[in-house]
Amino acid sequence: MGGEIQLVALVKRFGSVTAVDAVDLTIPQGEFFSLLGPSGCGKTTTLRMIAGFEQPTSGQVLLDGADMAGIPPNKRNVNTVFQSYALFPHMKVFDNVAYGLRRAHVARAEIKQRVSEVLEQVQLSALASRKPAQLSGGQQQRVALARALVLKPAVLLLDEPLGSLDAKLRRQLQVELKALQEQVGITFLYVTHDQEEAITMSDRIAIMNQGHVEQAATPREMYEEPATAFVADFLGVSNLMDARATRTSGAAVALDLGSGIVVEARAGDVSASGTVKVVIRPERVTIEQAGVTGPNRIPAMVTRSVYLGNGVRVITHLATGHSLTVLVPSTGDGTPASWEPGESVTCHLPDSALRVLPLDSGAADVQPVPAT
Amino acid sequence: MKRGGSGSPSGAGAGRGREGTLRWMGRAVLTAYFWAFVVFLFAPLAVLVVFAFNQSMTPTLPITGWTTHWFHQAFSDTELTGALLRSVGIGAATGLFATALGIMASVGLNARRLRLRALVVAVLLLPLVVPYISLAVGLLVLLNQLGIQISLWAVFLGHVVITLPFAVLVIFPRLRSLDPAMIEAARDLGSNELTAFNLVTLPLLVPSLVSSFLICFITSFDEFAIASFLAPPGQPTFPVFLYTGSRAPGLLPELIAIGSLIIVASLVVIAIAEGGRRWAERRLRGITAEELPTGQDVPALQI
């Protein structure tokens, strides 16, 4: 079946703009892999180079070990689901799906059978004789999927395929897409700017920023051990603070957060020195009564408190000047601890939860690159 | 079209009467303007049709009697029918050729990278602003220099030059409105560039191609300056025949009869073109708009 993609030092420049900057990735056969990043990070350009719509400036795209350089899109065993669906408006659903098979000169009876099968699979059999304009957005999306899948490609490329659907339908289709991928077993390369979407569906994710890959990992690794400040910030779940590493001692590093407050961190790059970023996830912070002292405890003031049902999100202002979000789960008897705005408290940042990140990659400020 | 409700919302009190009067006056003025416009546009055409059946040699009132004699006479006049056929032939050839060139020019203009795009556009659209008479003289001089006899081919070439801008102006916007991802999808699904163009781009251009053909045909059919310079003696196109013939009073009733036939033919062509456009749009959408789904999605998709 195949379907292994290798990107080797892949570069794409448009004039003076570098859209994709030395990307190295290996996506094994059968994986659901997402390219995640803000708009203009180079994820769509990367996808288009794999599809064959763009030629790399340098570097290689290998499909099952074969260099794709100079091979046109129609000769690649790869199919694409476009963001705009790009259905052929003058053809019926059946003819849209049969398009690729006809180009491959598949026998008429087999075309009929394969199209019927795939339409069955996406539950569109009843609509085979409709025109795309007569379908809803979700239905059109499924036609686009069926049209690509009927060719049994080694790799399916999906360019923000759920981008133009409403939130409820999107969540539903995320589950269905994942199930479909597991069923057909081919490699899915999924481009999205929606971190929730990527985390829900993917086996692995690569977060891209300004043309390069910040981190490629499983959603869990990405979430629990973000490699860079950009990743932590983009996943949007962590508190991110500037700090100065003052002294390292084996597995721990002392961090000066400003205002003379020093904490100890034991996760991430503990050998770092100088200016660093430090992250801590909201659920790892605990709030204690004001006046409690001890290591890694910082006086703070509650600025906002949001009831979430299963807990409370408390936003505090640390004595260091940082803003810190804390997730306080409901207690055993169901009553969430309540913290009123203006209340003085102490925040405990456990050293095992404080993760030190190297301050290299332009941190969180995203430089927009012209549309790719 | 349904007009909005008349009158202001409740509580306008005394102001309502005045507002109502103003509204009524406005509507009356607009209606009068509309009919004046229609009369101005169509009265000459109607007059022509009426006098085509007039028994008298001179188109003056009162009409003394009705006849279809002039139609018979016109169609037995081989000079006249010859000129008409020549113009139809040149018009059809011009329409086809200019539309074909217009497709190519539009594809070129639509390319992502095109050197000197502004210059290319300017050159393509230049014939729009150059007086036809200058083009005609220029072509005549050029053909003379090249030692080529003037002929109906020269008229055809001249007409392609002047109609190409119309073809581009009709086809290019349509081409640019197509989602480029559609062509990429066709390539992705296994078509080479030519097949993708033939199976996806071209069918979606059809409405604009029909418009382009009709506009180019009519422009050529109607064109006098170039034809008068380049049509060889004894082979006038219809407008050339008309202008020379209208000076011979004996021909006038025949010309009026043919003129009225052309008016009727134009109306038929327009009706067919409009019907064809609607048909093409329906074909694109499937059935009628009323039967479109209301955007409800199928709830769950079990795979």
Interface residues (C-beta under 8 A of the other chain):
Chain A: A51 G52 F53 P72 P73 N74 V78 N79 T80 F82 Q83 S84 A86 L87 F88 P89 H90 K92 Y99 G100 R103 A104 Q121 V122 Q123 R130 K131 A133 Q134 L135 S136 G137 G138 Q139 R142 R147 A148 L151 L169 Q172 L173 E176 A179 L180 Q183
Chain B: D179 A181 M182 E184 A185 A186 R187 D188 L189 G190 S191 N192 T195 L199 V200 P203 L204 R283 L284 R285 G286 I287 E291 L292 P293 G295 Q296 D297 V298 A300 L301 Q302 I303
